[in-house]
Amino acid sequence: MRKKKMIWITILIILTGISFLFVPWSYLILKYSPLSQTIQSEIDRATSRYGFNGMLVYVDDEDGTNIYTSGYNNRDLKEPVDEDVLFKIASISKLYMAVSATKLIHQGILNIDDTLADLLPQYKDSIAYADQITLKLLIQHRSGIHDYVDFLSFPWDNLPTDTDMVLELILNTEPLFKPDERYDYSNTNYLLLAKIMDDALGYPHDQFIKTAILDPLDLKDTYYYYQYTNKEDVMSGYAVDYPLDLKENDHITPGGTMVASIRDVGRFIRALNDGSLLTQEEQTLYSSLYTYDHTGLLPGYQSIARYDKENDRVIIMFTNTSGKDRWHRFEAVYGRVLGILARKNA
């Protein structure tokens, strides 16, 4: 009996030792260590000790607007991050698209209850429940349509140059669930939304985004596509254990295409939340459709754009590093920035 007990104790010790090896100690130390005194010192620590190449933080509150930068825009050239650098904001782009859809619905150009079969009849037989998936469900990620990025055949190493090629991945597949059964985030929803807006407008929806959002807010450092930018102004992007700069990857699928300065994103989030971007009727409609903040992730680029209503504060954070546990570390740094700001308000 004693020998059997010792065997079990030995096994337990071995298993504990093995699990100890896989504990994400860097993440836990980052998350729970004492806060730095300032946001600047906090992100300096993140870029020097926790595997981020470069980082930007934007804070807009009662103390005004402040931008903090740390690390490298281009690590090979040792080029420091500049506060005006352009950044691939990935899925934060969906906020601009949801606002545009809201305006088109309010103008009567689109109808919130029209179905995918009505709006894009060419897909009525190749997308399950197309006659039940409404425009509203697409915007809300409640369609049940697969996310094209979940397919192993999505060519990350040779990005598509035609969005129809992307959409083909999900055609004639079984749905995740019946429409409106639950929420499941899917980039495909916004690819379809883009096609719907293009058809309704009779011209590319990115032009509508410019005239309805970017121009009124004077967002001159925001671009719908990477190809519209001066590429020298765009931040380099890096993935863990991958040696090359990912900046030249051209993501052309709507919902993740936009490039902007952190200042412009901050001004957009402020306008979206303070009522200066949408009319009161549009604001009510938007509130029933989509969220007021977002995150973004592309190879080499991670971003967070949020609004703190209690403190009337906009906080945006960018880093040009992705892969492995970097998203969890990034969220941890964001939480620590919030902690520093909360301490200031205490």
Sequence and secondary structure as in RCSB ss.txt:
>XXXX:A:sequence
MRKKKMIWITILIILTGISFLFVPWSYLILKYSPLSQTIQSEIDRATSRYGFNGMLVYVDDEDGTNIYTSGYNNR
DLKEPVDEDVLFKIASISKLYMAVSATKLIHQGILNIDDTLADLLPQYKDSIAYADQITLKLLIQHRSGIHDYVD
FLSFPWDNLPTDTDMVLELILNTEPLFKPDERYDYSNTNYLLLAKIMDDALGYPHDQFIKTAILDPLDLKDTYYY
YQYTNKEDVMSGYAVDYPLDLKENDHITPGGTMVASIRDVGRFIRALNDGSLLTQEEQTLYSSLYTYDHTGLLPG
YQSIARYDKENDRVIIMFTNTSGKDRWHRFEAVYGRVLGILARKNA
>XXXX:A:secstr
 HHHHHHHHHHHHHHHHHHHHTS HHHHHHHHS   SSHHHHHHHHHHHSS SEEEEEEEETTEEEEEEEEEEET
TTTEE  TT EEE GGGHHHHHHHHHHHHHHTTSS TT BHHHH GGGTTTSTTTTT BHHHHHTT S    GGG
STTS TTS  S HHHHHTTTTT   SSSTTSS    HHHHHHHHHHHHHHHTS HHHHHIIIIITTTT TTEESS
GGGS GGGB   EETT  S  TT    STTS  EEEHHHHHHHHHHHHHTSSS HHHHHHHHTT  S EEEEETT
EEEEEEEETTTTEEEEEEESEESTTHHHHHHHHHHHHHHHHHHHH 
